[in-house]
Amino acid sequence: MEQRDYRIQKSDKIFVAGHRGLVGSAIVRSLERQGYKNIVKRTHKELDLMNQAAVYKFFEEEKPDVVVLAAAKVGGINANQLAPASFAYENMQIQCNVINASHENNVKKLLFLGSSCIYPRMAPQPIPEDALLTGPLEQTNEGYAIAKISGLKMCQYYKRQYGDDFISCMPTNLYGPYDNYDLSGSHVMPAMIRKFHDAKVNNLPSVELWGTGSPLREFLYVDDMADACVFLLENYSGEQHVNIGTGKEVTIKYLAELVKKTVGYEGEIVWNSDMPDGTPRKLCDVSKLHSLGFMHKIELEEGVKLAYEWFKENVDKARL
């Protein structure tokens, strides 16, 4: 099948699915900064991406040129362990509907966003793209990971069978504006910001954090991720997915101390080692992204400051 390699144009109609979330909102900001004006957005109330008939009707009426699939059901270790069926089903349903509707309506380019949790629990470090499906997944988020793997594979299959220019990227741990600060389902960075902020405001003597603090994690400020996505839309049409990250890692304990210092909390950190740590180490090999010509700009210390400033200014509209 002849492959169609498309580079997005400023005049393209671009549908960003999930435009109000951490990832989607950052991609909208990046597109607008770079001169893309024709951006189509729909709230969940306006368009339920799990409803196949509604999705097909939307695509037939709007006929977007480009689709960014950033909509997903996401959550931390606790949420993933409590509802693996929901994470698997809802994400697969969204992906199947949007990817096939894009094919049926001759979308010129689609970017699917996955997650670095697609890789095996004990993948080589840093994790190269070809580590995918080489070993068992981390059990605590297996349902979500399998859904994301299926979305990535669908893009590859549509490219092979039909020549569609559907590409995928795998961002590392993200943080920044419009993150989820609800402690029942948030990821590690926003959970820490919320906990330390609340403890500071309420003069609490200590903050409890899960695990031992020993796992190593990589963190990418979400606006850097968004710029990388626009870069790929403009420059990449390969079948293999592309890791998006910094190539740098810190321990969860280091992150906790950094967030504590940034927030200005002076109490004690108590580690609850009865709670799970998750994957011991998860660093992405970003040499493919670097070789294409993209590098992140915002380092962790600056990024945490930016994230906390946004949280303080937007507590009223942050997801708590």
PEPE-V827337 format. One record per residue. N is the residue number from 1. RES is the residue in one small letter. PHI is phi in whole degrees, 0 to 359 (none if undefined). OMEGA is omega as a letter, one per 40 degrees, with the letter a starting at -180 (999 if undefined). D_FIRST is the distance of its C-alpha to the first C-alpha in Angstrom with 1 decimal. Layout:
BEGIN
<<N:RES:PHI:OMEGA:D_FIRST> <N:RES:PHI:OMEGA:D_FIRST>>
END
This chain:
BEGIN
<<1:m:none:i:0.0> <2:e:293:i:3.8> <3:q:275:i:6.3> <4:r:260:i:9.3> <5:d:258:a:12.5> <6:y:242:i:15.5> <7:r:251:a:19.1> <8:i:297:a:21.5> <9:q:246:a:24.3> <10:k:300:a:27.9> <11:s:274:a:27.7> <12:d:297:i:24.8> <13:k:274:a:25.9> <14:i:246:i:25.4> <15:f:266:i:26.0> <16:v:258:i:27.5> <17:a:279:a:27.8> <18:g:91:a:30.9> <19:h:289:a:32.6> <20:r:262:a:36.1> <21:g:277:i:35.4> <22:l:306:a:35.9> <23:v:285:a:32.3> <24:g:298:a:31.4> <25:s:295:i:34.6> <26:a:292:i:34.2> <27:i:294:i:30.7> <28:v:300:i:32.3> <29:r:301:a:35.1> <30:s:294:i:32.9> <31:l:300:a:30.8> <32:e:295:i:34.1> <33:r:300:a:35.7> <34:q:264:i:32.9> <35:g:93:i:33.2> <36:y:271:a:30.6> <37:k:257:a:32.7> <38:n:267:a:30.6> <39:i:254:a:30.3> <40:v:262:a:30.1> <41:k:230:i:32.0> <42:r:219:i:33.1> <43:t:285:i:35.6> <44:h:299:i:35.4> <45:k:294:a:38.1> <46:e:283:a:36.1> <47:l:211:i:32.8> <48:d:274:a:32.6> <49:l:291:i:29.1> <50:m:276:a:29.8> <51:n:267:a:30.4> <52:q:301:a:27.1> <53:a:298:a:28.7> <54:a:294:i:30.0> <55:v:295:a:26.8> <56:y:295:i:24.9> <57:k:296:i:27.8> <58:f:300:a:27.8> <59:f:295:i:24.2> <60:e:295:a:24.7> <61:e:279:a:27.9> <62:e:274:a:27.1> <63:k:48:i:23.5> <64:p:294:i:23.1> <65:d:279:a:20.8> <66:v:227:i:20.8> <67:v:233:i:21.6> <68:v:247:a:23.5> <69:l:264:a:23.9> <70:a:253:a:27.3> <71:a:282:i:29.0> <72:a:194:i:30.1> <73:k:271:a:33.1> <74:v:232:i:34.5> <75:g:181:a:37.8> <76:g:276:a:39.7> <77:i:303:a:40.8> <78:n:299:a:43.3> <79:a:297:a:41.1> <80:n:294:i:38.2> <81:q:288:a:40.8> <82:l:285:a:42.4> <83:a:223:a:39.4> <84:p:298:i:36.4> <85:a:295:i:35.4> <86:s:296:a:35.4> <87:f:296:i:33.3> <88:a:289:a:30.7> <89:y:295:a:30.6> <90:e:296:i:30.9> <91:n:292:i:28.3> <92:m:294:i:25.7> <93:q:298:i:26.6> <94:i:301:a:26.2> <95:q:298:a:22.8> <96:c:301:a:21.4> <97:n:297:a:22.9> <98:v:288:a:21.8> <99:i:293:a:18.2> <100:n:290:i:17.5> <101:a:297:i:19.6> <102:s:296:i:17.8> <103:h:296:a:14.5> <104:e:298:a:16.5> <105:n:251:i:18.2> <106:n:56:i:15.4> <107:v:299:a:16.8> <108:k:284:a:15.6> <109:k:208:i:16.4> <110:l:229:i:17.7> <111:l:245:i:19.9> <112:f:259:i:21.0> <113:l:257:i:24.3> <114:g:257:a:25.3> <115:s:202:a:28.4> <116:s:292:i:29.5> <117:c:286:i:31.0> <118:i:293:a:27.7> <119:y:276:i:28.8> <120:p:303:a:31.1> <121:r:306:a:34.8> <122:m:251:i:35.7> <123:a:295:i:32.7> <124:p:300:a:33.5> <125:q:243:e:35.0> <126:p:295:a:33.7> <127:i:275:i:30.5> <128:p:279:a:27.4> <129:e:303:a:23.9> <130:d:279:i:23.3> <131:a:282:a:26.4> <132:l:303:i:24.5> <133:l:62:i:25.2> <134:t:256:i:27.5> <135:g:186:a:30.7> <136:p:296:i:32.5> <137:l:275:i:32.4> <138:e:295:a:35.5> <139:q:297:a:37.2> <140:t:292:i:38.6> <141:n:222:a:35.3> <142:e:298:a:33.1> <143:g:299:i:32.2> <144:y:295:a:31.0> <145:a:299:a:29.1> <146:i:296:i:27.2> <147:a:298:a:26.3> <148:k:294:i:25.0> <149:i:297:a:23.0> <150:s:295:i:21.4> <151:g:293:i:20.4> <152:l:300:a:19.0> <153:k:294:i:16.9> <154:m:301:i:15.8> <155:c:299:i:14.4> <156:q:297:a:12.5> <157:y:292:i:11.2> <158:y:294:i:10.2> <159:k:293:a:8.3> <160:r:292:a:6.5> <161:q:281:a:6.3> <162:y:243:a:6.2> <163:g:82:a:5.7> <164:d:298:i:9.4> <165:d:273:i:11.8> <166:f:253:a:13.9> <167:i:242:a:16.1> <168:s:226:i:19.2> <169:c:225:a:22.6> <170:m:238:i:25.5> <171:p:287:i:28.9> <172:t:280:i:32.1> <173:n:298:a:35.3> <174:l:252:i:35.8> <175:y:203:i:39.0> <176:g:142:a:40.4> <177:p:304:i:41.2> <178:y:68:i:40.6> <179:d:289:i:40.3> <180:n:264:a:41.6> <181:y:255:i:45.3> <182:d:282:a:46.0> <183:l:296:i:47.3> <184:s:282:a:46.2> <185:g:216:a:42.5> <186:s:277:i:42.2> <187:h:277:a:40.8> <188:v:298:a:43.2> <189:m:295:i:43.6> <190:p:297:i:44.4> <191:a:298:i:46.5> <192:m:294:i:48.6> <193:i:302:a:49.0> <194:r:297:a:50.2> <195:k:296:a:52.5> <196:f:291:i:54.2> <197:h:296:a:54.6> <198:d:299:a:56.2> <199:a:293:i:58.4> <200:k:294:a:59.5> <201:v:298:a:60.3> <202:n:262:i:62.2> <203:n:54:i:63.9> <204:l:280:a:62.6> <205:p:286:a:63.8> <206:s:209:i:60.5> <207:v:234:i:56.8> <208:e:268:i:55.2> <209:l:239:a:51.7> <210:w:282:i:49.7> <211:g:84:a:49.3> <212:t:254:a:50.7> <213:g:86:a:49.2> <214:s:276:a:47.8> <215:p:301:i:44.0> <216:l:261:a:42.1> <217:r:221:i:39.7> <218:e:253:a:37.8> <219:f:231:a:38.2> <220:l:234:i:36.3> <221:y:294:a:37.7> <222:v:296:i:35.4> <223:d:289:i:35.5> <224:d:294:i:34.1> <225:m:301:a:31.3> <226:a:296:i:30.6> <227:d:298:i:30.7> <228:a:295:i:28.1> <229:c:297:i:25.8> <230:v:295:i:26.2> <231:f:302:i:25.7> <232:l:294:i:22.3> <233:l:299:a:21.2> <234:e:272:a:22.3> <235:n:227:a:21.1> <236:y:229:i:18.4> <237:s:221:a:14.6> <238:g:288:i:14.3> <239:e:283:a:13.1> <240:q:286:i:16.7> <241:h:294:a:19.4> <242:v:237:i:22.3> <243:n:291:i:25.9> <244:i:238:a:28.3> <245:g:191:a:32.0> <246:t:257:a:35.0> <247:g:78:a:35.0> <248:k:236:a:38.7> <249:e:222:i:40.4> <250:v:222:i:43.9> <251:t:284:i:45.7> <252:i:299:i:46.2> <253:k:296:i:49.9> <254:y:299:i:49.4> <255:l:300:a:47.4> <256:a:301:i:50.2> <257:e:295:i:52.8> <258:l:294:i:50.8> <259:v:294:i:50.4> <260:k:304:i:54.0> <261:k:295:a:55.2> <262:t:297:i:53.0> <263:v:288:a:54.3> <264:g:87:i:57.9> <265:y:274:a:58.6> <266:e:246:i:61.5> <267:g:278:a:61.7> <268:e:259:i:60.5> <269:i:260:i:57.1> <270:v:248:a:57.4> <271:w:267:i:54.5> <272:n:267:a:54.1> <273:s:285:i:53.0> <274:d:285:a:52.9> <275:m:267:a:49.7> <276:p:289:i:46.3> <277:d:271:a:44.9> <278:g:80:a:41.2> <279:t:302:a:39.1> <280:p:296:a:41.4> <281:r:209:a:39.1> <282:k:208:a:35.8> <283:l:243:a:34.9> <284:c:275:i:31.4> <285:d:280:a:30.4> <286:v:254:a:29.4> <287:s:295:i:28.9> <288:k:295:i:25.2> <289:l:297:i:26.2> <290:h:298:a:29.1> <291:s:292:i:27.1> <292:l:285:i:24.9> <293:g:117:a:28.3> <294:f:241:i:29.5> <295:m:227:i:32.8> <296:h:291:a:34.8> <297:k:244:a:38.1> <298:i:261:i:40.3> <299:e:279:a:42.1> <300:l:301:a:43.3> <301:e:300:i:46.9> <302:e:294:a:46.1> <303:g:297:i:43.4> <304:v:296:i:45.9> <305:k:299:i:48.4> <306:l:298:a:46.0> <307:a:296:a:45.0> <308:y:290:i:48.6> <309:e:299:i:49.7> <310:w:298:a:47.0> <311:f:300:a:48.2> <312:k:299:a:51.9> <313:e:282:a:51.2> <314:n:232:a:49.1> <315:v:305:a:50.7> <316:d:292:a:51.2> <317:k:244:i:47.5> <318:a:290:i:46.1> <319:r:282:a:44.8> <320:l:255:999:47.9>>
END
